[in-house]
Amino acid sequence: MTGEVALIAGLVVAIALTVWLKARQTIRREADRPRGIAPGEGDHIIDVEYSSGLGGGHATQIRVPRDPQAYARRFVPRSAPGADEGASRHGAGPREQEKDER
């Protein structure tokens, strides 16, 4: 029984060590690369498609503003003190814009 426990413990330690070494290697290799996308005008468009495999499914697009201020405004509730209507609606998502159009 103790031999099996030692074998399992050794395998767990070996796997943990391998994962740690790989993570360390990846962090060092990607240390000089910039992450993310540079700010700018317009939106990033992300296509999202889902298929249930039974003939059904769903497809939509998510628009994410490149401007950090417009992106941040999406998270400010309309009822926030000091938030004016123009600033809070500027970064509103498509569903909120549809509600306004109705």
C-alpha positions in Angstrom: 0.0 0.0 0.0 2.8 2.5 0.8 4.4 1.8 -2.5 1.2 2.8 -4.4 0.9 6.0 -2.3 4.6 6.9 -3.0 4.0 6.3 -6.7 0.9 8.4 -6.8 2.6 11.2 -4.8 5.6 11.1 -7.1 3.3 11.4 -10.2 1.5 14.3 -8.6 4.7 16.1 -7.8 6.1 15.4 -11.3 2.9 16.8 -13.0 2.9 19.9 -10.7 6.6 20.5 -11.4 6.0 20.1 -15.2 3.1 22.6 -15.1 5.1 25.1 -13.0 8.1 24.9 -15.3 5.9 25.3 -18.4 4.2 28.4 -16.9 7.5 29.9 -16.0 8.9 29.3 -19.5 5.8 30.9 -21.1 5.9 34.0 -18.8 9.5 34.6 -19.6 9.0 34.1 -23.3 6.1 36.5 -23.5 7.4 39.1 -21.1 8.4 41.6 -23.8 5.3 41.2 -25.9 2.6 43.9 -25.4 -0.8 42.5 -24.4 -4.1 43.7 -25.7 -5.0 46.0 -28.5 -3.9 49.7 -28.9 -6.7 52.2 -28.2 -8.3 53.8 -31.2 -11.5 54.7 -33.0 -14.4 52.4 -33.8 -15.3 49.0 -32.4 -13.9 45.5 -32.3 -16.6 43.1 -33.6 -16.7 39.6 -32.1 -18.8 37.0 -33.9 -20.5 34.5 -31.6 -22.1 31.5 -33.1 -23.7 28.6 -31.2 -25.1 25.4 -32.8 -27.0 22.9 -30.7 -26.4 20.2 -33.2 -30.1 19.5 -33.7 -30.8 22.1 -36.3 -31.1 25.0 -33.9 -28.6 27.6 -32.9 -27.9 31.3 -32.4 -25.5 33.8 -34.0 -24.8 37.3 -32.8 -22.2 40.0 -32.9 -20.7 41.8 -29.9 -19.3 45.2 -30.4 -16.5 46.3 -28.0 -15.3 49.9 -28.3 -11.6 50.5 -28.9 -11.7 53.7 -26.9 -11.0 52.9 -23.2 -13.4 55.7 -22.0 -16.3 54.5 -24.1 -15.6 50.9 -22.9 -15.6 52.1 -19.3 -18.9 54.1 -19.8 -20.7 50.8 -20.6 -20.2 49.8 -16.9 -21.6 53.0 -15.4 -25.3 52.6 -14.5 -27.7 55.2 -15.8 -28.8 55.9 -12.3 -25.3 56.8 -11.1 -25.0 60.2 -9.4 -23.4 62.7 -11.7 -23.8 60.6 -14.8 -25.3 62.7 -17.6 -27.5 61.1 -20.1 -25.2 61.7 -23.1 -22.1 60.2 -21.5 -23.8 57.1 -20.1 -25.7 56.3 -23.4 -22.7 57.0 -25.7 -21.2 53.6 -24.9 -24.5 51.8 -24.6 -24.8 48.3 -26.1 -27.1 47.4 -29.0 -30.0 46.2 -26.8 -30.1 49.5 -24.9 -29.9 51.4 -28.2 -32.9 49.4 -29.6 -34.9 50.2 -26.5 -34.3 53.9 -27.0 -35.3 53.7 -30.7 -38.7 52.2 -29.8 
